């Protein structure tokens, strides 16, 4: 026998409220309509739901059993309401993001941790890539949001771009590096030390070559290439190597005291770190909330960097 879930909910409210009038009030219904529903339900069941002539109402064994199912339905309805509200507010759901390895590991990962402390019901699915791969993944719908440095005139067609940080590179090394412990040195001394080169396909690789040319270093030794940010920091820490990194990455790692910068002025790339998404695709609430969060976080970083001088 199929029973309307609303009727089970009604029984639960009557039993838990302690009376017909109270149950009707809890459901925002009139007492006559609730009485008619009870009569109809008893006729279908062929059994009484409340003992005859008892005041206050005394539920039968069958009524107690059905009322418990009504409570389950009420809890499920409330949970469904909360789930829908959480999703619509961007406090639950998923966000699929991808970005260049150095920025994701050095800057974005800590932002993800901060975001999920506030919104633990939003799952972040993160992968890596450079502009060509990120554009392809956006176009085919594998990711919702990309984070990548790019020249403004290189933004692909059909892609929205929100710049969040101006390009700013530095020469980085371990705090124990001989040059880091000196207040002055000449540029020729830089050429004595080996370099860590970013992956060949990354924008930083071109930046490294351009940086060395700009300071007059044409003959240099590369002792390590590629690798993650963690491996680059590990190599820097255990050797006298140098490398070129975005200043924001070094700034965000300052609390670890594993990186420092040399006081050498180098040219900055004509790129901006930015957020990318498809213009013609609906943005899920969780993705929108995370994108807005990243915008605020990068604004804060830019202000901190400016204040630090």
N, C-alpha and C positions, 0 to 999 in steps of 0.2 A: 504494500500500500504506500503510495507516494503522499507525503505530507509537505505542505507549503512551508519552506523555511521561516517565512514571516510569522506563521502560526506558532512555530516552536519558540521563536524569539518572544512572541507575545506571552506564552505560558511562563517563560523564564522571568519576564518582567513582573507578572502578577505574583508569582511565588516569592520572588526576591523583594518585592515592594510590600508584600503582606496583605494585599487586597485588590479587589477588582478596580476600584476607583483610583487607587494609587498606581496600579499598573497602567491604566488608561492614561493617567496624567504623564507618566514617564515616557509613554510612546506618543504623547500629544494627540490622543484620540478621545472620542467621547465614550462614556461608559456604556450607553446603549449599543454602540457599534461593536465594542469589545464583547458584550454579552451575547450578541448575535453570532459573532465569530466562534465563541466558545460552544454555543449550542450546536452550530453547524459541525464543528470538529468532533464533539461528542457523538453526534449522529453518525458521522463517518466511521468513527472508531468503534461504535457500539458499546461504549463504556464511559462511565462518569470520570471526570477529571478532578472534581472536587467533591468531598463527602457532603451528602445532602443534609441541610439544616445546621451545619456547623458554622459558628461565628467566633473568631474570625475564620476566613476560608481555610480549609484544611485539604491540601492536595493529596490525591490518591497516589498509590505506588506508581501507577502508569504515568501520572502527571509529573511526578518527580523525575522519572526517567526521561521523559520528553523535554522537561525543562532544562535538564543538564545538556541535552543536545542543543537547545536554544542558546544556552550560555556559550557553547563552543562556536555557534554561528555568529553570536554577537561579538565575541573576541576576534573571530576571523574578519568580520566586517570592519571592526575598528583597526585591525592590523592592515587591512587592505587600504583603508582611508589614509592611514599614516604613510604607507608605502607610496601611494599616489602623490601625496603632498610633498614627501621628501624628494621624489623624482622630479616633480614639476618645479621645485625650488632649487634644483641642482645640488641637493644634499645627498643624493644617492644616484647610482648609475655607473657608467664607465666613461673613460676618456682615453682614447688611443693617440699617443703622441710619439714623435720621433724627432731626432735632431743630431747635429754634429757631435761626435763623441767627446771632444774636449769640453765643449760648453755643457753638454748634458751631465757629464760626470763631475765637472768642476763647479757648476753653478746651479743647474736645474734640479739635480738630485736632492740637494738640501731643501729646495723650495717644495718639492714633492712631499718630503717628510713633514714640513711645516703645514702644508695644505691638508694632509691626511690626518694630522693630529686634530684638526678642526672638523674635518669631514671624513670620518673613518669609513663611511658607507660608499664612498666614491672609489672605485677601483681604477688605478692608472696602469695602462699597458704601454710600455715604453720600448722603442727600438732605436737603431742608429741609422744614419745616412747623411749624404751630402746633397746639395741642391737638386741635381738631376734625379737621384733616387727618391728624394722626398717629394718632388713634384709628381713623379709617377705614382707613388703610393697614395698621395692625395687624390689624384685624378681617378684612380680605380677604386677608391673608397676604403683602402686598407687602414688608413689613419685619419684622424679628425683634425689634428693640429701638428704643424711642423715648426721647428725652431732652428734658425739657420742665419749665418751672416751673409749678406748679399748687397751688391750695388743696387740702388733704387731702380736703375734702368734695366736690371736683369730680372725683375719680378715676372714670372711667367704669366701668360694670358689666362684670365679666368680665376686667378688666385688673388685673394685679399691679403694685404701685407700691412702689418702694424709694427713700425720700428720701435724698439725698446731700449737700445743701447748703442751709442756711437762706437765705431771701431777704435781700439787703442791697444797697441801691442807694446811689449817690453821684453828686454833680455832678462831671462830668469835663470837662477842657479840656486844651489844650496847655500844656506847661511854660513856654512863652513868653507865655502870656496875662497881661494886666496884673494881674488879681486874684491869679493864682498867684504873682506876685512880691512880693505884699504880705502882711505878717503879720496885719493887721487890715483889715476893711472892714465896712460895714453892708449889710444885706440889700437895701436900696433900690438899691444900686449894681449888683446883679445884673440888675435889670430893664433896664439900659441896653444890655445885650449881646443879640445874636440867639441863637437856639437851633436845635439840630438835633433834629428830631423823628423817632423811630423809625417804622417802617411803621404805618399806622393800625390794622391788625388785630393788632398785637403787644401783649402785656401791658405792655411798656415804654412804649407810647404813653399808656396810662392812668396809668402811674406818673409820667410826666413832668407831666401835668396836675395830678395829686394833689400832687406835690412842690412845684410852683410855688404852688399854693393854700396849702400848709402853711407856706410861708415868706412869704406875703403878696404874691406877685407875680400879679396878675390880668391885667395888660396886657403881653403879651410878643410878640416878633416871631420867627417861624419862618423861617429863611433857607434851610434845607435839610431835606428829608424823605425817608424811606426809605433805600435804599442798603445796601450791605454794611458789615461792620465795617471793612474796608479803606478804603472810601470815606469813612466817618464819620471815621476817624482822619486821613485825608488832608485833609479839610475843616477839622477841628479844628487841624491843624498849620499850615495856611496862612491862618488867620483868627482872629478873636476870639470865635468861637462857643462856646457851652456845650452840654452835653447831659447826660442821665441814663443811666447804665450800671450794670449789676451790678458790685459791687466785685470779684468774682472775676475778671471779664474784665479790669478795670484792673490787678488784681494780677498776672495772668498775662502782661500786656503790659509789666510794669515793666522788664524787661531791655532793651526797645527804646527806653525813655526818650522815648516819643511821647505818653504820657498822664500826667496827674496829677489829683489830686482837690482840690476846694476844702474848706476846713475848716468846712463847714456841716452841721449836724445836720438830717437829713431823716427823715421816716417811712419805715420799711421795709415792703415788701409782705408780706401774710400768705400768702406762697407759699413752697414749697420746690422746689428743683430736684430732679428725680427721674428714675429709670429706669422705663420701662413695658414690659410684655410680656404676651401673652395667657396667662391661667391654664390654659387647656385645650389648649394646643398644646405638643407635644414640643419641647424646646430642643436644638438641635444643640450638640455639644461645643464648637465654636469660639465660638459665641455665648455659651455659659455661661462660658467662660474670659474672653472679652472683658468680659462684664458684671461678673464678679468683679474683673477688673483695674480697671475704671472705679470700682468701689466703693472699692478701696484708694487709688486716685489722689485721689479726692475727699476721702477721710478725711485724706490727707496735706495737701491744699490747705487744708482747714478748720483743721488744726493749725498750718500756717504762717501763715494769716491771723490766728489767735488770738494766736500768738506775736508777730507784727508789731504787734499792738495796734490 
